């Protein structure tokens, strides 16, 4: 009788372990899909910003920033954000316009293409995405050394989380692919 109870206990533990693995797998998958979805939306926004910068001339950019910040600067002439925007607008040249539009467009198109390939769950896209994300993380950390922007730190933390999710999802996709191939061979 004790042997039967011991076997039943082991079967329960195995089933419980498998259940927990399935739950963990689903959490990883949905987190991955949500994170990549956010990356795709962000990339789409970058593409739209790149297109917008093609049509924004430096004088138009300056007049828009003056209009948007004039009320805040009248109320608080030391406002850091408004002053930063004014400083940026005053130094916005044609070459800056071209660089900004090309940067946003290329960055957005690359990220959008990688996100689309990941959402299609193409296995070759996972290592590519890891390389692309690593390059963006390195560049963001490099930029942080000059700007000390907390925004870059938050963006980098989000990108690191995405890298972890990509690795976990990639490992799951490879397991599924291997088990599917194993079933085909034995069938």
C-alpha positions in Angstrom: 0.0 0.0 0.0 2.8 2.3 0.8 4.4 1.7 -2.6 1.1 2.7 -4.3 1.0 5.9 -2.2 4.6 6.7 -3.0 4.0 6.2 -6.8 0.8 8.3 -6.6 2.7 11.0 -4.9 5.4 11.0 -7.5 2.9 11.1 -10.3 1.2 14.0 -8.6 4.5 15.8 -8.3 5.4 15.2 -12.0 1.9 16.4 -13.1 2.1 19.5 -10.8 5.6 20.2 -12.2 4.4 19.9 -15.8 1.4 22.2 -15.0 3.7 24.8 -13.5 6.0 24.6 -16.5 3.1 25.2 -18.9 1.9 28.2 -16.8 5.5 29.6 -16.8 5.7 29.0 -20.5 2.5 30.8 -21.2 3.5 33.8 -19.0 6.8 34.0 -20.9 5.0 33.8 -24.3 2.4 36.4 -23.5 5.0 38.8 -22.0 7.2 38.3 -25.0 4.3 39.0 -27.4 3.3 42.1 -25.4 6.8 43.4 -25.2 7.4 42.9 -28.9 4.1 44.5 -29.7 5.2 47.6 -27.7 8.5 47.6 -29.6 6.5 47.4 -32.9 4.3 50.4 -31.9 7.4 52.3 -30.8 9.1 51.5 -34.1 6.0 52.6 -36.0 6.1 55.9 -34.0 9.7 56.4 -35.0 8.9 55.8 -38.6 6.1 58.4 -38.4 8.5 60.9 -36.6 11.1 60.3 -39.3 8.6 61.1 -42.0 7.4 64.2 -40.1 10.9 65.5 -39.8 11.3 65.4 -43.6 8.6 68.1 -43.8 9.6 70.1 -40.7 11.9 73.0 -41.6 14.1 74.6 -38.9 12.0 77.8 -38.8 8.8 75.9 -38.6 10.2 73.7 -35.8 11.4 76.8 -33.9 8.0 78.5 -34.2 6.2 75.4 -33.0 8.5 75.1 -30.0 8.1 78.8 -29.2 4.3 78.4 -29.4 4.3 75.3 -27.2 6.7 76.6 -24.5 5.8 80.3 -24.3 3.1 79.9 -21.6 5.4 77.7 -19.5 8.4 80.0 -19.8 6.2 83.1 -19.0 5.1 81.3 -15.8 8.5 79.9 -15.0 11.5 81.2 -17.0 13.8 78.5 -15.4 11.7 75.5 -16.5 14.3 72.9 -17.5 12.1 71.1 -20.1 10.9 74.2 -21.8 14.4 75.7 -21.9 15.8 72.4 -23.2 13.2 72.4 -26.0 14.0 76.0 -26.8 17.7 75.4 -26.9 17.2 72.3 -29.2 14.9 74.3 -31.5 17.3 77.2 -31.8 20.1 74.8 -32.8 17.9 72.8 -35.2 19.6 73.0 -38.6 19.0 71.5 -42.0 21.7 68.9 -41.4 20.0 68.1 -38.0 16.7 67.8 -39.8 18.2 65.3 -42.3 20.0 63.3 -39.7 17.0 63.2 -37.4 14.7 62.0 -40.2 17.2 59.4 -41.5 17.9 58.2 -37.9 14.2 57.8 -37.0 13.3 56.1 -40.3 16.2 53.6 -40.3 15.9 52.9 -36.6 12.1 52.4 -36.9 12.2 50.3 -40.0 14.9 48.0 -38.6 13.0 47.6 -35.3 9.7 47.1 -37.1 11.1 44.4 -39.4 12.7 42.6 -36.5 9.5 42.8 -34.4 7.4 41.5 -37.4 9.8 38.6 -37.8 9.6 37.8 -34.1 5.8 37.9 -34.1 5.8 35.5 -37.0 8.1 33.3 -34.7 10.7 32.7 -37.4 13.6 31.1 -35.5 16.3 32.9 -37.5 14.8 36.2 -36.3 15.6 35.5 -32.6 19.4 35.6 -32.8 19.1 38.6 -35.2 16.9 40.4 -32.7 19.4 39.7 -29.9 22.2 41.3 -32.0 20.0 44.3 -32.9 18.9 44.8 -29.3 22.4 44.5 -28.0 23.6 47.1 -30.5 20.8 49.5 -29.4 21.6 48.9 -25.7 25.3 49.6 -26.3 24.4 52.8 -28.2 22.0 53.9 -25.5 24.5 53.4 -22.8 27.1 55.3 -24.9 24.6 58.2 -25.3 23.9 58.1 -21.6 27.5 58.9 -20.9 27.0 62.2 -22.7 23.4 63.1 -21.9 22.8 61.5 -18.4 19.2 61.1 -19.5 17.1 58.9 -17.2 14.9 58.2 -20.2 17.8 56.3 -21.7 18.2 54.3 -18.6 14.5 53.3 -18.5 14.6 52.5 -22.2 17.8 50.4 -21.7 16.2 48.5 -18.8 13.1 47.8 -21.0 15.4 46.6 -23.8 17.3 44.3 -21.3 13.9 42.8 -20.2 13.0 42.3 -23.9 16.4 40.5 -24.5 15.6 38.1 -21.6 12.2 37.5 -23.0 13.6 36.9 -26.5 16.1 34.3 -25.1 13.4 32.5 -23.1 10.9 32.5 -26.0 13.7 31.3 -28.4 14.5 28.4 -26.1 10.8 27.5 -25.9 10.4 27.7 -29.7 13.5 25.5 -30.2 12.1 22.9 -27.8 8.8 22.9 -29.5 10.5 22.6 -32.9 12.7 19.7 -31.6 9.7 17.8 -30.1 7.7 18.3 -33.2 10.5 16.9 -35.3 11.0 14.1 -32.9 7.2 13.2 -33.3 7.5 13.3 -37.1 10.5 11.0 -37.0 8.8 8.4 -34.7 5.5 8.6 -36.6 
